[in-house]
Amino acid sequence: MSDDPLPPSSPTPASGRPTVRTAAVIPAAGRGVRLGPGVPKALRALGGTPMLVHAVRAMADSRAVSLVVVVAPPDGAAEVKSLLDANAVPERTDVLVVPGGETRQESVKLGLDALPPGYDIVLVHDAARPLVPVDTVDAVIEAVRDGAPAVVPALPLADTVKQVEPAAAPGAPEPVVSTPDRSLLRAVQTPQGFDRVTLVRAHETVTDDVTDDASMVEQLGLTVVTVPGHEEAFKVTRPLDLVLAEAVLARRRLNDGF
């Protein structure tokens, strides 16, 4: 694949729409302590293959994604690069590995800084969501192409949610403050998609510690929209999640030859 960026104004033969190149940034510098001691969470095996490899392949499965930037632990970039070199990724997709920072926010910013010119849409994807279907990835990209500055895949909540006051002491009962209307709430997943200029501005402007990049765009006063998420795009955080992910992967291999 050529390193020369395709001019954003080049029309696609089929639609005549301008070609908009898409890159994905995968922050994978965290340790994943909730899965227990050992290797970083992103390098835990899922079906015999590290979760990070599954996450990179999930982005590369979208024909719209031509570059994946993996943000590795600060002292583990060489190890991650060797790992990705040893596992097949579609040839149409370039993979770049850069060292990350101390926080997720710092790591995403370092991934953004490593993007070459010519990419107008940026996806930010959790390495711990290894099984997101390609249809979800494509839906996020399409919504950004249609003009949304920020897009998140989301699911309705199945459980009733309570707002509580912090416990007076660890393990003490928490007083319930209110019960939000569940129909207005969504559980947000990744990849989150952005107009590149908007995401760069958010990272240059917002200094608060945030849990996702979309909330940074919200702080700019811009509208974030949702597209339907998918149940299989869940985050592998605890040991039980890993068991569920293994089951999903086994079913895919059985039914779809995945």
C-alpha positions as CSV (number, residue, x, y, z in Angstrom):
1,M,0.0,0.0,0.0
2,S,1.3,3.4,-0.9
3,D,2.2,5.8,1.9
4,D,1.0,8.8,-0.2
5,P,-2.3,10.0,1.0
6,L,-5.2,9.9,-1.5
7,P,-6.4,13.4,-2.1
8,P,-9.6,13.9,-0.1
9,S,-11.3,15.4,-3.1
10,S,-10.9,12.4,-5.3
11,P,-14.3,11.0,-6.3
12,T,-15.1,7.4,-5.8
13,P,-16.0,5.6,-9.1
14,A,-19.3,4.1,-7.9
15,S,-20.9,7.0,-6.1
16,G,-19.1,10.2,-7.2
17,R,-18.8,11.2,-3.5
18,P,-15.5,12.5,-2.3
19,T,-13.3,9.8,-1.0
20,V,-12.8,10.3,2.8
21,R,-10.0,8.2,4.3
22,T,-10.5,6.6,7.7
23,A,-8.0,5.7,10.3
24,A,-8.5,3.9,13.6
25,V,-6.7,4.6,16.9
26,I,-6.6,1.8,19.4
27,P,-5.3,2.8,22.8
28,A,-3.8,-0.4,24.3
29,A,-1.4,0.9,27.0
30,G,-3.5,0.0,30.0
31,R,-2.7,-2.8,32.4
32,G,-6.2,-4.2,32.9
33,V,-6.0,-4.9,36.6
34,R,-9.6,-6.0,36.9
35,L,-8.7,-9.1,34.9
36,G,-6.1,-10.0,37.5
37,P,-2.3,-10.0,37.5
38,G,-0.2,-10.9,34.5
39,V,0.1,-9.5,31.0
40,P,-1.7,-6.3,30.0
41,K,-5.4,-6.8,29.2
42,A,-5.0,-6.1,25.5
43,L,-2.5,-8.9,25.2
44,R,-4.7,-11.5,27.0
45,A,-5.5,-14.5,24.7
46,L,-9.0,-14.9,23.3
47,G,-9.4,-18.1,21.3
48,G,-5.6,-18.5,21.3
49,T,-5.1,-15.0,19.8
50,P,-4.4,-11.8,21.8
51,M,-7.4,-9.5,22.2
52,L,-5.5,-6.7,20.6
53,V,-5.1,-8.7,17.4
54,H,-8.8,-9.3,17.3
55,A,-9.5,-5.6,17.9
56,V,-7.1,-4.6,15.1
57,R,-8.7,-7.1,12.7
58,A,-12.2,-5.8,13.7
59,M,-11.2,-2.3,12.4
60,A,-9.3,-3.7,9.4
61,D,-12.4,-5.7,8.4
62,S,-14.0,-2.5,7.4
63,R,-12.9,-1.6,3.8
64,A,-13.2,2.0,4.8
65,V,-10.3,1.7,7.3
66,S,-6.9,1.9,5.7
67,L,-4.7,2.6,8.7
68,V,-4.8,1.4,12.3
69,V,-2.6,3.1,14.9
70,V,-2.0,1.0,18.0
71,V,-0.9,2.9,21.1
72,A,1.2,0.4,23.1
73,P,2.4,0.5,26.7
74,P,5.2,3.1,26.9
75,D,7.8,0.3,27.4
76,G,6.2,-2.3,25.2
77,A,5.9,-0.8,21.7
78,A,8.5,-3.2,20.2
79,E,6.7,-6.2,21.8
80,V,3.4,-5.1,20.4
81,K,4.8,-4.5,17.0
82,S,6.3,-8.0,16.9
83,L,3.0,-9.5,18.0
84,L,1.1,-7.7,15.3
85,D,3.7,-8.6,12.7
86,A,3.2,-12.3,13.6
87,N,-0.6,-12.2,13.2
88,A,-2.2,-11.6,9.9
89,V,-4.1,-8.4,9.2
90,P,-5.8,-7.6,5.8
91,E,-3.1,-6.4,3.4
92,R,-5.1,-3.3,2.4
93,T,-4.7,-2.0,6.0
94,D,-1.5,-0.4,7.3
95,V,-0.7,-0.8,11.0
96,L,1.4,1.6,13.0
97,V,2.5,1.1,16.6
98,V,3.5,4.0,18.8
99,P,4.2,4.2,22.6
100,G,1.4,5.5,24.8
101,G,1.1,7.7,27.8
102,E,0.1,7.3,31.5
103,T,-3.6,7.7,30.8
104,R,-6.0,6.7,28.1
105,Q,-6.5,10.3,27.2
106,E,-2.8,10.9,26.7
107,S,-2.5,7.7,24.7
108,V,-5.3,8.7,22.3
109,K,-3.6,12.1,21.8
110,L,-0.3,10.4,21.0
111,G,-2.1,8.2,18.5
112,L,-3.7,11.2,16.9
113,D,-0.3,13.0,16.7
114,A,1.0,9.9,14.8
115,L,-1.6,10.1,12.1
116,P,-0.3,11.2,8.7
117,P,-2.1,13.8,6.6
118,G,-5.0,12.7,4.4
119,Y,-7.2,11.0,7.0
120,D,-10.4,12.9,7.6
121,I,-12.3,10.4,9.8
122,V,-10.8,8.9,12.9
123,L,-12.2,6.0,14.9
124,V,-11.2,5.5,18.5
125,H,-11.6,1.9,19.6
126,D,-11.1,0.0,22.9
127,A,-8.7,-2.9,22.5
128,A,-10.9,-4.6,25.2
129,R,-13.8,-4.7,22.7
130,P,-12.3,-7.4,20.4
131,L,-15.5,-8.7,18.8
132,V,-17.3,-5.6,17.5
133,P,-19.0,-6.6,14.2
134,V,-17.9,-4.8,11.0
135,D,-21.5,-3.6,10.4
136,T,-21.2,-1.5,13.5
137,V,-17.9,-0.1,12.4
138,D,-19.3,0.8,9.0
139,A,-22.4,2.5,10.5
140,V,-20.2,4.8,12.7
141,I,-18.1,5.7,9.7
142,E,-21.1,6.4,7.5
143,A,-22.7,8.7,10.1
144,V,-19.5,10.8,10.2
145,R,-19.4,10.9,6.4
146,D,-22.9,12.2,6.5
147,G,-21.8,15.2,8.5
148,A,-21.9,14.2,12.2
149,P,-18.8,15.6,14.1
150,A,-18.9,12.7,16.6
151,V,-20.7,9.3,16.5
152,V,-21.0,6.6,19.1
153,P,-22.6,3.1,18.9
154,A,-25.0,2.7,21.7
155,L,-27.5,0.2,23.2
156,P,-30.6,0.7,25.3
157,L,-30.3,-0.3,28.9
158,A,-31.9,-3.5,30.1
159,D,-31.5,-2.7,33.8
160,T,-33.2,0.0,35.9
161,V,-30.6,2.6,36.8
162,K,-30.3,4.3,40.2
163,Q,-28.5,7.5,41.0
164,V,-26.9,7.2,44.5
165,E,-25.0,9.3,47.0
166,P,-21.5,8.0,47.8
167,A,-21.3,5.6,50.7
168,A,-20.3,7.1,54.0
169,A,-17.7,4.4,54.4
170,P,-16.4,1.6,52.1
171,G,-19.0,-1.2,51.9
172,A,-21.7,0.9,53.6
173,P,-25.2,1.2,52.0
174,E,-25.6,3.9,49.4
175,P,-28.7,6.1,49.6
176,V,-30.7,6.3,46.3
177,V,-31.2,9.8,45.0
178,S,-33.3,9.2,42.0
179,T,-34.3,6.8,39.3
180,P,-33.5,8.2,35.8
181,D,-35.9,7.4,32.9
182,R,-34.2,4.3,31.4
183,S,-35.7,5.1,27.9
184,L,-33.5,8.2,27.7
185,L,-30.3,6.4,28.6
186,R,-27.8,4.4,26.4
187,A,-24.8,2.2,27.1
188,V,-22.1,3.6,24.8
189,Q,-19.6,1.3,23.0
190,T,-16.7,1.8,20.6
191,P,-15.5,2.5,18.0
192,Q,-16.4,6.1,18.4
193,G,-16.1,8.1,15.2
194,F,-15.0,11.7,14.6
195,D,-14.3,14.3,12.1
196,R,-10.5,14.5,12.6
197,V,-10.3,18.3,13.0
198,T,-13.0,18.1,15.7
199,L,-11.3,15.3,17.7
200,V,-7.9,17.1,17.5
201,R,-9.5,20.3,18.8
202,A,-11.1,18.4,21.6
203,H,-7.8,16.9,22.7
204,E,-6.1,20.3,22.5
205,T,-8.9,22.0,24.4
206,V,-10.4,19.7,27.1
207,T,-8.1,19.0,30.0
208,D,-10.6,17.2,32.3
209,D,-10.1,13.6,32.9
210,V,-12.8,11.9,30.8
211,T,-13.9,8.3,30.2
212,D,-14.4,8.6,26.5
213,D,-13.6,10.9,23.6
214,A,-17.2,11.7,22.7
215,S,-17.6,13.5,26.1
216,M,-14.7,15.7,25.1
217,V,-16.5,16.7,22.0
218,E,-19.6,17.4,24.0
219,Q,-17.6,19.9,26.1
220,L,-16.9,21.8,22.9
221,G,-20.7,22.3,22.6
222,L,-21.0,20.1,19.6
223,T,-23.6,17.4,19.0
224,V,-22.7,13.8,19.5
225,V,-25.1,11.3,17.8
226,T,-25.6,7.6,18.3
227,V,-26.0,4.7,15.9
228,P,-27.2,1.2,16.9
229,G,-24.5,-0.7,18.8
230,H,-24.2,-4.5,19.0
231,E,-24.4,-6.9,22.0
232,E,-21.1,-8.5,20.8
233,A,-19.2,-5.3,21.1
234,F,-19.1,-5.6,24.9
235,K,-16.0,-4.7,26.8
236,V,-13.9,-7.5,28.3
237,T,-13.1,-6.1,31.7
238,R,-13.6,-9.0,34.2
239,P,-12.9,-12.7,34.1
240,L,-16.6,-13.5,33.3
241,D,-16.4,-11.2,30.3
242,L,-13.5,-13.3,28.9
243,V,-15.6,-16.4,29.3
244,L,-18.5,-14.8,27.4
245,A,-16.1,-13.6,24.7
246,E,-14.7,-17.1,24.2
247,A,-18.2,-18.4,23.8
248,V,-19.1,-15.7,21.2
249,L,-15.8,-16.4,19.3
250,A,-16.5,-20.2,19.3
251,R,-20.0,-19.7,18.0
252,R,-18.7,-17.5,15.2
253,R,-16.1,-20.0,14.2
254,L,-18.7,-22.7,14.2
255,N,-21.4,-20.8,12.3
256,D,-19.5,-18.4,10.2
257,G,-16.1,-19.9,9.8
258,F,-14.7,-16.8,11.5
